[in-house]
């Protein structure tokens, strides 16, 4: 299935869920959003398992799903903001094969003054019935104004209904983010 068609299907399903949920009962971006997906032929590489680049593309779709379901897309449109990914790290544990069903789980971990930290994982039912994590990732995103400039992450979180104060980030995420920042500064 073409990725744009898949994105449209997820976006429409998320909008239906948003309309069916009263404003006071919408999920927070801090809650896990589960996006059901299936491995399609254009997701495969030469070894007939899901290509590493397909994981990153599907993560975009999972973040769109979460943003729409929590009412964040309305806020982004209202304020003229948009997100840009500034860093990603993914760890592959297992393979996904053609036709296999899985869920992409997306949630915001927290934020600092500039960026929002997102955790995403690809999960499927394991042999014993327990959930098996196929791949897990961290994503760092900034929000920009269409008119120019960065939007403080606390402002974005408050607009999304997550409050202005961030939950404490896990230490390993903080170390990872610092290493990205150092690498960025060294490249200048």
N, C-alpha and C positions, 0 to 999 in steps of 0.2 A: 504494500500500500504506500502510495506517495506520502512523504512526511507531512506535507501541507494538509492533505486530506485527514491524516491522523490528528494533527493539531486542531483542525476545525472540529472534528468529532469530539475531542476532549473538551474544547472550548465550549461547544454547544451543550454538552452534558453538564459541565460546571455551571453554566448560566442557568440551566433548568434547576439544578440543585440550589443555586443562590436564590432564585425566585421563589422556590418552595420553602425557604428557610426565613423565618421572621428576623429582622435586623438584630434584635437582642439575643438571638440564638445561633448566630453564625459562628463557625469555628474560628479560633484565633490562629494566626500564622505560627504560633508556638505549638499548636496541636499537630499531630501527624495527619497529613492528607495522603490518602491511598488512591493511586491512579492505576486501574487495571489495564494491562496491555498484553500484546502477544507479539512474538518474534515473527516478522514478515520477511519475505524473500529479499527485499532491498536492504535489510539489516545485516545480511550475512557477508562473511569474508570468504576467501578461497578455501578455508578449512571447514566451511559450512556451519560455523557458529557465529554468534552475534559479534560484529566488528566493534573494536574498541571505540571508534568514532561514533558509532550508533548510540552507545551508552550516553555520550555527552549530548547528543542531539535530543534523545529522549528525556534527559534531565531538564532541558529547556521546557519541554512539554509538561513535565511534572511541576515545574515552578509556575507555569501559566495556570495550570489546574488549581494549585494552592492559592495563587493570587486572586483568581476569579471567585473561588468558593468562599474565601474569607471577606469578600467585598473590597479587596484592595485595588482591583482593576478600576472600579468606580472612582476611588480616591486618586489613583495615578492620572486618570483622564481629567478629573476635575482640576487638579493642581498643575497639570502639564509636566509631569515627571515621567521618567523612564529609567529602567534598570540597565546597567551594563555589568557583565561579569568581568572581574579583574583577576581572578585566579580560581583554579580548580585542581583538585587532587582526587584521584580515584584508585581504589584497590580492587583488583579482580580476584575472586576466590573460586569461582566455578564458571562453567560455560552455559550459555543459553542456546538452544537449538531451534531450528525452523518450527513454527507453529506452537511453541511452548508458551504457556500463559505465565505471567508474573505480575507483581504489583510493584510500582515505583512509589516509595514512601518518602515524602518531602516534609521537612519542618524547619522553621527558623530556630537556630540555637541561641542567638543573641546579636548584639551590635555594639559598636563603639561609636566614637564621634563621626566617623566617615563611612563605615562599611557595615553591611549586614552579613552574618555568617549563616549558611544554610547547610543542613545535612540531608543527604539523599541516599537511599539504599534500594537495591533491586532484590525483591524477595519472592520466593516460590515455595510451594509445599514440599517438604522433604519426604524422604522415604518412610520415616517413622510417623509422619503426620505433623511434625513440628515444622515451624517456619525455617527455611534455609536462606541465608543471605548469600546472594550470588556476587554482588559487588556493592561497595559502599564508597561514598564520596563526600567531600566538603567543597563548598562553593563560596566565594567571597564576591559580593556585588556592591556597587555604589549606585546611588540614584542621582540623576542629573535633571536639571530643569531644561525644558525646550528652549527657554530664553537664554540659557547659559548658566554655568555654575553648578556646584554640588549641593544636594539637599542633605542636611544633617540626618544621620540615620535615626536619631531619636524622634525627629519630626515625622519621618516615614512610619516608624513603628507606632507612634501615637495615632496617625491617620488610619493605620490598618487596625486599630483597636487593641494593640498589644501593650499599650502603656509606654511612657517615655523612658522608664528605667529598664535596662537590659537584665535578663537573668545572667548569673555568672557563667562565663564560658568555660568549658572543660579545659584543663591545662594543656592537653595535647593539641587542641585547636588553637590556643593562644600561641604555643611554640611554633606551630605550622605557619600561622599568620605572620609572626615575627620573621620567620625565615623567608617568606615571600617578600616582605617589605625590604629586608636586607638585600635580597637578590635584585629587587627593583632599583634600589638606590645605587648599587654597584654598576648596573647597566647604563646609568646616565652618563 
